[in-house]
Amino acid sequence: SSGINAEYGDYDPVFALEAEAVTYEGLSSVHVTFKLPRDFGSTMYLLEMRAPTGLVFKTSLIEGQMQMTDGGFAAITRYDIKEGGQRLHLYVNPTVESRNIDLYVPMDLKFQVEDRMPAQVTLIDYYDPSQRQTIFYTSDQFEEY
């Protein structure tokens, strides 16, 4: 049983995943929010993010977020930066108390790009990858900075 109850619409869309490009503490960032199912205790969630063209995820920036105990990154157990910073994997702690996850993920601007393509964010149930939600965010808002 997948535990999905369409009648009540709890899972529509599955994780209420949202992402938007913002400037946060002076850095080009992606603000990501999502809700975890109430009964997910034993599974692990993977948040896979792509950086827009011209931007990269950097270890020093993600590490800085991981050090903070009070932000949304308290819910993240570990991270992997892939493809030279173009892709970021964040692993969500299954024992996290709050079901509402709210993250500011900073990026490093490598070079300016005129019209950036939307970038992808996917939240995946690590042990049941069919349980997933994918959205896209646009980063045109960065251009003034």
VEXFI-710991 format. One record per residue: residue in three letters; residue number from 1; x, y, z of N, C-alpha, C, O, CB in turn. Coordinates in Angstrom, 1 decimal. Each point is the difference from the previous one (the first is absolute). Last residue first. Glycine has a CB too. Layout:
BEGIN
R ALA NUM X Y Z X Y Z X Y Z X Y Z X Y Z
...
END
This chain:
BEGIN
R TYR 145 21.6 41.8 -9.7 1.0 0.0 1.1 1.4 -0.1 -0.6 1.0 -0.1 0.8 -2.7 -1.0 0.7
R GLU 144 -2.6 1.1 -4.0 0.4 1.3 0.5 1.2 0.0 0.9 0.6 1.0 0.2 -3.0 -0.4 -0.4
R GLU 143 0.5 -4.7 -1.7 0.7 0.8 -0.9 0.4 1.4 0.5 1.0 0.6 -0.4 -2.2 -1.8 -1.4
R PHE 142 -1.4 -2.7 3.7 1.4 0.2 0.4 0.6 1.2 -0.7 1.0 0.6 0.4 -0.7 -3.0 0.2
R GLN 141 -4.7 0.4 -1.4 0.1 1.0 1.0 1.4 0.4 0.5 0.2 1.0 0.6 -2.4 -1.9 0.1
R ASP 140 1.0 -2.6 -3.9 0.1 1.4 -0.6 0.2 1.0 1.1 0.5 1.1 -0.2 -1.8 -1.8 -1.8
R SER 139 0.8 -4.3 2.1 1.0 0.8 0.8 0.2 1.3 -0.7 1.0 0.7 0.2 0.1 -2.7 0.6
R THR 138 -4.9 -2.4 -0.3 0.7 0.9 -0.9 0.8 0.9 0.8 -0.3 0.4 1.2 -1.5 -0.5 -2.9
R TYR 137 -0.1 -5.1 2.6 0.0 1.4 0.4 0.8 0.8 -1.0 0.9 -0.5 -0.6 -1.1 -0.2 3.0
R PHE 136 -2.7 -4.4 -1.9 1.0 0.8 -0.6 -0.1 1.4 0.5 -1.1 0.5 0.4 1.1 -1.9 -2.5
R ILE 135 -1.4 -4.0 3.8 -0.4 1.3 -0.4 1.1 0.7 -0.7 1.2 -0.5 0.1 -2.9 0.6 1.8
R THR 134 -0.1 -5.4 -0.1 1.0 0.9 -0.6 -0.6 1.3 -0.4 -1.1 0.1 -0.5 2.3 -2.1 -0.4
R GLN 133 -1.9 -2.6 4.4 -0.6 1.1 -0.6 1.1 0.9 -0.6 1.1 0.2 0.6 -3.0 -0.3 1.0
R ARG 132 0.8 -5.4 0.2 0.9 1.1 -0.3 -0.8 1.2 -0.5 -1.2 -0.2 -0.5 3.1 -1.4 0.0
R GLN 131 -2.0 -3.9 1.6 -0.6 1.1 0.8 1.0 1.2 -0.2 1.0 0.1 0.7 -2.1 -1.7 1.0
R SER 130 2.4 -2.4 -3.6 -1.2 0.5 -0.7 -0.8 1.1 0.7 -0.8 0.7 -0.6 0.6 -3.1 -0.3
R PRO 129 4.2 0.2 2.7 0.2 1.1 -0.9 -1.2 0.4 -0.9 0.0 1.1 -0.6 2.3 -1.8 0.6
R ASP 128 -1.1 -1.7 4.6 -1.1 -0.2 -0.9 -0.1 1.1 -1.0 -0.8 0.9 0.1 -0.5 -2.1 1.7
R TYR 127 4.6 1.1 1.6 -0.2 -1.5 -0.1 -1.2 -0.3 -1.0 -0.2 -1.2 -0.3 1.1 1.0 2.6
R TYR 126 0.5 4.8 -1.4 1.2 -0.8 -0.4 -0.2 -1.4 -0.2 0.6 -0.6 -0.9 0.7 2.2 2.2
R ASP 125 -4.5 2.5 -2.3 0.0 -1.0 1.1 1.1 -0.9 -0.4 0.0 -0.8 -0.9 -2.5 1.0 1.5
R ILE 124 2.4 4.9 -2.4 -0.1 -1.4 -0.3 0.0 -0.8 1.3 0.8 0.2 0.9 0.3 0.1 -3.1
R LEU 123 -1.4 4.9 -0.4 0.0 -0.6 1.3 -0.4 -1.5 -0.2 -1.0 -0.3 -0.6 0.5 2.5 1.9
R THR 122 2.7 2.0 -4.6 -0.8 -1.2 0.2 0.1 -0.5 1.4 1.1 -0.1 0.6 -0.8 -0.5 -3.0
R VAL 121 0.7 5.1 -1.2 0.1 -0.5 1.4 -1.0 -1.2 0.1 -1.1 0.0 -0.4 1.6 2.3 1.3
R GLN 120 2.0 0.9 -5.2 -0.9 -1.0 0.6 0.3 -0.3 1.4 1.2 0.0 0.5 -1.3 -1.0 -2.7
R ALA 119 0.4 5.6 -1.3 0.8 -1.1 0.6 -0.9 -0.9 0.8 -1.0 0.4 0.5 3.1 1.0 -0.4
R PRO 118 -2.6 2.2 -4.6 -0.4 -0.4 1.3 0.8 -1.2 0.5 0.4 -0.8 -0.8 -2.8 1.7 0.3
R MET 117 4.8 2.4 -2.9 -1.1 -1.0 0.0 -0.4 -0.3 1.4 0.8 0.2 1.0 0.1 -1.3 -3.1
R ARG 116 1.3 5.8 0.5 0.2 -1.3 0.7 -1.2 -0.9 -0.2 -1.1 0.5 0.1 2.7 0.6 1.5
R ASP 115 0.5 3.3 -4.2 -1.3 -0.7 0.3 0.3 -1.3 0.5 0.2 -1.0 -0.7 -1.4 2.3 -1.1
R GLU 114 5.0 1.6 1.7 -1.2 0.8 -0.4 -1.3 -0.7 0.4 -0.6 0.4 1.0 1.9 0.6 -2.9
R VAL 113 3.4 -1.6 4.6 -0.7 -0.6 -1.1 -1.2 0.8 -0.3 -0.7 0.4 0.9 1.6 -2.7 -0.4
R GLN 112 4.1 2.6 2.5 -1.4 0.5 -0.3 -0.5 -0.7 -1.3 0.8 -0.2 -0.9 -0.3 2.5 2.0
R PHE 111 3.0 -4.6 2.5 0.0 1.0 -1.1 -1.4 0.4 -0.3 -1.0 -0.8 0.2 3.1 -0.2 -1.2
R LYS 110 -0.8 -1.3 5.0 1.2 -0.2 -0.8 0.0 1.0 -1.1 1.1 0.7 -0.2 -1.0 -3.1 0.8
R LEU 109 -2.5 2.0 4.5 -0.2 0.5 -1.4 1.3 -0.1 -0.7 1.0 0.7 0.3 -2.9 0.9 0.4
R ASP 108 -0.2 -4.5 3.5 1.1 0.9 -0.4 -0.2 0.4 -1.5 -0.2 -0.9 -0.8 1.8 -0.2 2.6
R MET 107 -5.3 -0.5 2.3 0.8 -0.4 -1.2 1.0 1.1 -0.2 0.0 1.1 0.5 -1.9 -2.4 -1.5
R PRO 106 -1.7 -0.7 5.3 0.8 1.0 -0.7 0.8 -0.6 -1.2 0.3 -1.2 0.0 -0.2 2.5 2.1
R VAL 105 -4.9 -2.5 0.6 1.2 -0.7 -0.5 0.8 1.0 -0.9 -0.4 0.4 -1.1 -0.8 -2.6 1.1
R TYR 104 -2.8 1.9 4.0 0.6 0.9 -0.9 1.3 -0.6 -0.4 0.9 -0.2 0.8 -2.0 2.2 0.3
R LEU 103 -3.7 -4.3 1.0 1.5 0.1 -0.2 0.3 1.2 -0.9 -0.7 0.3 -1.0 0.9 -2.8 1.3
R ASP 102 -4.2 -0.4 2.7 0.2 1.3 -0.6 1.5 0.3 -0.1 0.7 0.2 1.0 -2.9 0.6 0.0
R ILE 101 -1.9 -4.9 0.3 1.4 0.3 -0.2 0.1 1.3 -0.8 -0.7 0.2 -1.0 1.3 -2.7 1.1
R ASN 100 -4.2 -0.3 3.1 0.1 1.1 -0.9 1.4 0.5 -0.2 0.6 0.6 0.9 -2.9 0.1 -0.3
R ARG 99 0.9 -4.0 2.5 -0.3 -0.6 -1.3 0.1 1.1 -1.1 0.0 -0.3 -1.2 -1.5 -1.4 2.3
R SER 98 4.2 1.1 3.9 -1.0 0.8 -0.8 -0.2 -0.7 -1.3 0.9 -0.5 -0.7 -0.2 2.6 1.8
R GLU 97 2.3 -4.2 1.8 -1.2 0.3 0.7 -1.0 0.7 -0.9 -1.2 -0.5 0.0 2.5 0.6 2.2
R VAL 96 2.6 -3.7 -3.8 -0.2 1.4 0.2 -1.4 0.3 0.6 -1.0 -0.7 -0.3 2.5 1.2 -1.6
R THR 95 0.8 -4.7 0.5 -0.5 0.2 1.4 -0.2 1.5 0.3 -0.3 0.4 1.1 1.5 -2.4 -0.4
R PRO 94 0.6 0.2 -4.9 -1.3 -0.6 0.2 -0.6 0.3 1.4 -1.2 -0.1 0.2 1.8 -1.7 -1.8
R ASN 93 2.8 4.9 -1.5 0.0 -0.9 1.2 -1.4 -0.6 0.2 -0.9 0.8 0.2 2.8 0.6 0.8
R VAL 92 0.1 0.1 -5.9 -0.9 0.5 1.1 0.0 -1.0 1.2 -0.2 -1.2 -0.3 -1.2 2.5 -1.3
R TYR 91 5.0 0.1 -2.5 -0.7 -1.1 0.6 -0.7 0.5 1.2 0.6 0.5 0.9 1.1 -2.1 -1.8
R LEU 90 0.2 3.8 -4.0 -0.2 0.2 1.5 -0.8 -1.1 0.5 -1.1 -0.3 -0.5 1.2 2.8 0.3
R HIS 89 2.9 -1.1 -4.5 -0.8 -1.0 0.7 -0.1 0.4 1.5 1.1 0.1 0.6 -0.5 -2.0 -2.4
R LEU 88 0.7 4.6 -3.1 0.2 -0.2 1.4 -1.0 -1.0 0.5 -1.2 0.0 -0.4 2.0 2.4 0.6
R ARG 87 1.8 -0.3 -5.1 -1.0 -0.8 0.7 0.3 -0.2 1.4 1.1 -0.1 0.4 -1.6 -1.1 -2.5
R GLN 86 3.3 3.7 -0.7 -1.2 0.2 -0.7 -1.2 -0.7 0.6 -1.1 0.3 -0.2 2.4 0.0 -1.9
R GLY 85 3.5 -0.4 3.3 -0.8 1.0 0.7 -1.3 0.3 -0.7 -0.8 0.8 0.4 2.9 0.2 0.4
R GLY 84 1.2 -4.3 -2.3 0.7 1.3 0.1 -0.9 1.1 0.6 0.2 1.2 -0.3 1.2 -1.9 -1.6
R GLU 83 -3.1 -3.9 1.6 0.2 0.7 -1.3 0.6 1.4 0.1 -0.5 1.0 -0.6 -1.5 -2.3 -0.2
R LYS 82 0.1 -0.3 5.4 0.3 -0.8 -1.2 0.2 0.9 -1.2 -0.3 1.2 0.0 -1.0 -3.1 0.9
R ILE 81 0.9 1.6 4.9 0.1 1.0 -1.1 0.5 -0.8 -1.2 1.1 -0.6 0.0 -0.8 2.7 1.5
R ASP 80 -2.9 -3.5 3.3 1.0 -0.3 -1.0 -0.1 1.0 -1.1 -1.1 0.3 -0.5 1.0 -2.8 1.0
R TYR 79 -1.4 1.8 5.2 -0.2 0.5 -1.4 1.1 -0.5 -0.9 1.1 -0.4 0.5 -2.2 2.5 0.4
R ARG 78 -1.8 -3.1 4.2 1.3 0.1 -0.8 -0.4 0.5 -1.3 -1.1 0.1 -0.4 2.2 -2.0 1.7
R THR 77 -4.2 2.0 2.3 1.0 -0.8 0.6 1.3 0.0 -0.8 1.1 0.1 0.6 -2.8 -1.6 0.3
R ILE 76 -2.7 5.0 -0.1 0.8 -0.7 -1.0 1.1 -0.7 0.7 0.8 0.5 0.8 -1.3 1.3 -2.5
R ALA 75 -2.7 1.1 3.9 -0.7 -1.2 -0.5 0.8 -0.8 -1.0 -0.4 -1.1 -0.3 -1.7 2.3 0.7
R ALA 74 3.5 3.0 1.4 0.0 -1.0 1.1 -0.6 -1.3 -0.4 0.2 -1.0 0.6 -0.3 2.9 1.1
R PHE 73 0.1 2.1 -4.5 1.0 -1.1 -0.2 0.2 -0.9 1.2 0.7 -1.0 -0.2 0.5 2.6 -1.4
R GLY 72 -4.0 2.3 1.5 -0.6 -1.2 -0.6 0.9 -1.1 -0.2 -0.4 -1.1 -0.1 -1.2 2.6 -1.0
R GLY 71 3.0 1.8 5.0 -0.6 0.2 -1.3 -0.6 -1.3 -0.5 0.0 -1.0 0.6 1.6 2.9 -1.1
R ASP 70 1.0 -1.3 4.6 -1.4 0.4 0.1 -0.7 0.2 -1.3 -1.2 0.2 0.0 1.9 0.9 2.1
R THR 69 4.0 -2.4 -1.3 -0.8 -1.0 0.7 -1.5 0.4 0.0 -0.8 -0.8 0.2 2.7 0.3 1.2
R MET 68 2.7 1.3 -4.7 -1.0 0.7 0.8 -1.0 -1.0 0.5 -0.6 -0.8 -0.7 0.9 2.8 -0.7
R GLN 67 3.2 -3.3 -1.4 0.5 0.3 1.3 -1.0 0.6 0.9 0.0 0.0 1.2 2.3 0.3 -2.2
R MET 66 -3.0 -1.3 -3.7 -0.1 -1.2 0.8 0.5 0.3 1.5 -0.5 -0.7 0.9 1.0 -0.7 -3.0
R GLN 65 -0.2 4.8 -1.2 -1.4 -0.3 0.3 -0.1 -1.2 1.0 -0.8 0.0 0.9 0.0 1.0 -3.1
R GLY 64 5.0 0.0 0.4 -0.4 1.1 0.9 -1.4 -0.2 0.5 -0.3 0.3 1.1 1.9 1.2 -2.3
R GLU 63 0.0 -4.4 -2.1 0.6 -0.3 1.3 -0.4 1.0 1.0 -0.3 -0.3 1.2 2.2 -0.8 -2.3
R ILE 62 -2.9 1.9 -3.3 -0.9 -1.0 0.5 0.4 -0.4 1.4 -0.8 -0.2 0.9 0.3 -0.7 -3.2
R LEU 61 3.3 3.9 0.0 -1.3 0.6 0.2 -1.0 -1.0 0.7 -0.7 0.4 0.9 1.1 1.1 -2.9
R SER 60 3.9 -3.0 0.6 0.1 1.0 1.1 -1.3 0.6 0.4 -0.3 0.3 1.1 2.6 0.2 -1.8
R THR 59 -2.0 -3.5 -3.1 0.1 -0.7 1.3 0.0 1.1 1.1 -0.7 -0.2 1.0 2.0 -1.7 -2.1
R LYS 58 -3.8 3.0 -3.4 1.3 0.0 0.5 0.1 -0.6 1.4 -0.8 0.3 0.8 1.4 1.6 -2.2
R PHE 57 -3.8 -1.4 -3.5 0.0 -0.3 1.4 1.4 -0.2 0.5 0.8 -0.7 -0.7 -3.1 -0.3 0.5
R VAL 56 0.9 4.1 -4.2 0.4 -1.3 0.5 -0.2 -0.1 1.5 0.0 1.0 0.8 1.7 -1.2 -2.6
R LEU 55 -3.0 3.3 -3.2 0.1 -0.1 1.5 0.4 -1.4 0.4 -0.3 -1.0 -0.8 -1.5 2.8 1.1
R GLY 54 1.1 -0.6 -4.9 0.8 1.1 0.5 0.1 0.0 1.6 0.8 0.8 0.5 -1.5 0.5 -2.5
R THR 53 -3.4 -3.8 -0.1 1.2 0.3 -0.7 0.7 1.2 0.5 -0.6 1.1 0.3 -0.4 -2.1 -2.3
R PRO 52 -2.1 -1.4 5.5 -0.2 0.6 -1.3 1.4 0.2 -0.7 1.0 0.1 0.7 -3.1 1.1 0.2
R ALA 51 1.4 -5.3 2.6 0.3 1.5 0.0 -0.3 0.5 -1.4 0.2 -0.6 -1.0 1.6 0.3 2.8
R ARG 50 -4.1 -4.0 0.8 0.9 0.4 -1.1 0.2 1.5 0.1 -0.9 0.7 0.3 0.2 -2.6 -1.8
R MET 49 -0.8 -2.3 5.1 -0.2 1.3 -0.5 1.0 0.2 -1.1 1.2 -0.4 0.0 -2.0 1.3 2.1
R GLU 48 -1.8 -4.7 1.3 1.0 0.1 -1.0 -0.2 1.3 -0.7 -1.1 0.3 -0.5 1.3 -2.8 0.1
R LEU 47 -1.4 -0.3 5.2 -0.4 1.2 -0.8 1.2 0.2 -1.0 1.1 0.3 0.4 -2.4 0.8 1.6
R LEU 46 -0.7 -5.4 1.0 1.1 0.6 -0.7 -0.5 1.2 -0.8 -0.9 -0.1 -0.8 2.1 -2.1 0.6
R TYR 45 -2.7 -1.1 4.8 -0.4 0.8 -1.2 1.2 0.7 -0.6 0.9 0.4 0.8 -3.1 -0.1 0.1
R MET 44 0.9 -5.0 2.2 0.9 1.1 -0.2 -0.5 0.8 -1.2 -0.4 -0.6 -1.0 2.4 -0.7 2.1
R THR 43 -4.7 -2.2 2.7 0.6 0.2 -1.4 0.9 1.2 0.0 0.1 0.8 1.0 -2.1 -1.9 -2.0
R SER 42 -0.6 -0.5 4.8 1.0 -1.0 -0.3 0.7 0.3 -1.4 1.0 -0.7 -0.3 -2.2 -1.0 1.7
R GLY 41 -2.5 4.5 0.7 1.1 -0.2 0.9 1.2 -0.9 -0.5 1.1 0.3 0.3 -2.8 0.0 1.3
R PHE 40 -2.8 1.9 -3.3 1.2 -0.4 -0.8 1.2 -0.5 0.8 1.0 -0.2 -0.6 -1.8 1.9 -1.1
R ASP 39 -4.2 0.1 2.2 0.4 -1.4 0.4 1.3 -0.4 -0.7 0.1 -1.2 -0.3 -2.5 0.6 0.7
R ARG 38 0.2 4.9 -1.1 0.1 -0.2 1.4 0.6 -1.3 0.4 0.6 -0.1 1.1 -2.6 1.5 -0.9
R PRO 37 3.4 1.2 -4.7 -1.2 -0.7 0.5 0.2 -0.3 1.5 1.1 -0.1 0.5 -1.5 -1.0 -2.8
R LEU 36 2.7 5.4 0.3 0.2 -1.4 0.0 -1.2 -0.7 0.5 -0.7 0.5 0.9 3.2 -0.2 -0.5
R LYS 35 -1.5 4.6 -3.1 -0.6 -0.7 1.2 0.2 -1.5 -0.1 -0.1 -0.6 -1.1 -1.7 2.4 1.3
R PHE 34 4.5 3.0 -2.2 -0.8 -1.2 -0.3 -0.5 -0.6 1.3 0.5 0.3 1.1 0.8 -0.8 -3.2
R THR 33 1.8 4.9 -0.5 -0.9 -0.4 1.0 -0.7 -1.3 -0.4 -0.4 -0.2 -1.2 0.1 2.6 2.1
R VAL 32 4.7 1.2 -2.3 -0.7 -1.3 -0.3 -0.9 -0.3 1.3 0.5 0.0 1.1 1.3 -0.9 -2.7
R HIS 31 1.4 5.0 -1.1 -0.9 -0.3 1.2 -0.9 -1.1 -0.3 -0.8 0.0 -0.8 0.9 2.4 1.5
R VAL 30 4.8 -0.8 -2.7 -1.2 -0.6 -0.3 -0.8 -0.2 1.3 0.6 -0.6 0.9 0.3 -0.5 -3.0
R SER 29 3.1 4.9 0.6 -0.4 -1.2 0.7 -1.3 -0.5 -0.6 -0.7 0.6 -0.7 1.8 0.2 2.8
R SER 28 3.2 3.1 -2.2 -1.0 -0.6 -0.9 -0.3 -1.4 0.6 0.9 -0.8 0.3 0.0 2.0 -2.4
R LEU 27 1.0 2.6 5.4 0.4 -1.1 -0.9 -1.2 -0.4 -0.9 -1.2 0.0 0.5 2.9 -0.8 1.2
R GLY 26 -1.7 4.1 2.0 0.9 0.5 -1.0 0.4 -1.1 -1.1 0.8 0.3 -0.9 0.1 1.3 2.6
R GLU 25 -4.0 -2.3 1.9 1.2 0.4 0.6 1.1 0.3 -1.0 1.1 -0.4 0.1 -1.6 -1.0 1.9
R TYR 24 -3.2 -0.3 -4.5 -0.1 -0.3 1.4 1.4 0.3 0.6 1.0 -0.6 -0.3 -2.9 -1.1 0.0
R THR 23 -1.4 2.1 -4.4 1.3 0.4 0.5 -0.1 0.0 1.5 -0.9 0.6 0.6 1.4 0.9 -2.6
R VAL 22 -3.3 -4.7 -1.6 0.0 1.2 0.8 1.5 0.4 0.3 0.9 -0.8 -0.2 -3.1 0.1 1.3
R ALA 21 -1.3 -3.0 -4.0 1.3 0.6 0.0 -0.1 1.3 0.8 -0.9 0.8 -0.2 1.5 -1.8 -2.0
R GLU 20 -3.8 -3.5 2.9 0.1 1.3 -0.7 1.4 0.6 0.2 0.7 -0.3 1.0 -3.1 0.7 -0.7
R ALA 19 -1.2 -5.1 0.5 1.4 0.5 -0.1 -0.1 1.4 -0.7 -0.7 0.1 -1.0 1.8 -2.4 1.0
R GLU 18 -4.3 -2.2 2.4 0.1 1.3 -0.6 1.5 0.5 0.0 0.7 -0.3 0.9 -3.1 0.9 -0.3
R LEU 17 -1.2 -5.2 0.5 1.4 0.5 -0.2 -0.1 1.3 -0.8 -0.7 0.2 -1.0 1.6 -2.5 1.0
R ALA 16 -4.1 -1.1 2.1 -0.2 1.4 0.0 1.3 0.8 -0.2 0.3 1.0 0.6 -2.3 -1.3 0.9
R PHE 15 1.3 -4.6 -1.7 0.7 0.6 1.1 -0.2 1.5 0.1 0.7 0.7 0.8 1.0 -2.5 -1.0
R VAL 14 -4.3 -1.0 -3.0 0.5 -0.9 1.1 0.6 0.8 1.2 -0.4 -0.3 1.1 0.8 -1.4 -2.9
R PRO 13 -4.0 4.4 -0.8 1.0 -0.9 -0.5 0.8 -0.6 1.1 -0.1 0.5 1.2 0.3 0.9 -3.3
R ASP 12 -3.4 -2.3 3.4 -0.2 0.6 -1.4 0.4 1.4 0.0 -0.7 0.8 0.5 -1.1 -2.4 -0.9
R TYR 11 1.2 -1.9 4.0 1.2 -0.2 -0.8 0.0 0.6 -1.3 0.6 -0.4 -1.0 -0.2 -1.7 2.2
R ASP 10 -4.1 2.1 2.0 1.2 0.4 0.8 1.3 0.0 -0.9 0.9 0.8 0.3 -2.0 -1.9 1.7
R GLY 9 -3.9 0.2 -3.0 0.9 0.9 -0.7 1.3 0.4 0.8 0.6 1.0 -0.4 -2.6 -0.2 -0.7
R TYR 8 -2.1 -3.8 1.9 0.3 1.2 0.8 1.0 0.9 -0.6 0.2 1.2 0.5 -0.8 -2.5 1.5
R GLU 7 -0.6 -2.7 -4.3 -1.3 0.6 0.5 0.2 1.3 0.8 -0.7 0.9 -0.2 -0.2 -3.2 0.2
R ALA 6 4.4 -0.7 -1.5 -0.4 1.1 -1.0 -1.2 0.7 0.5 -0.2 1.2 -0.3 1.2 -2.5 -1.6
R ASN 5 2.9 -1.4 4.3 -1.4 0.1 0.2 -0.5 1.1 -0.9 -0.1 1.2 0.5 0.2 -2.1 1.8
R ILE 4 4.4 -2.5 -1.6 -0.5 1.2 -0.6 -1.5 0.0 0.1 -0.6 -1.0 -0.4 2.6 1.1 -1.2
R GLY 3 1.2 -3.6 3.0 -0.4 0.9 1.0 -0.5 1.3 -0.6 -0.2 1.0 0.7 1.9 -2.0 0.7
R SER 2 -0.2 -3.4 -3.4 0.8 1.2 -0.1 -0.3 1.1 1.0 0.8 0.9 0.2 -0.6 -1.4 -2.6
R SER 1 -0.5 -5.1 2.4 -0.8 1.2 0.0 0.9 1.2 0.0 0.9 0.2 0.8 -2.8 -1.4 0.4
END
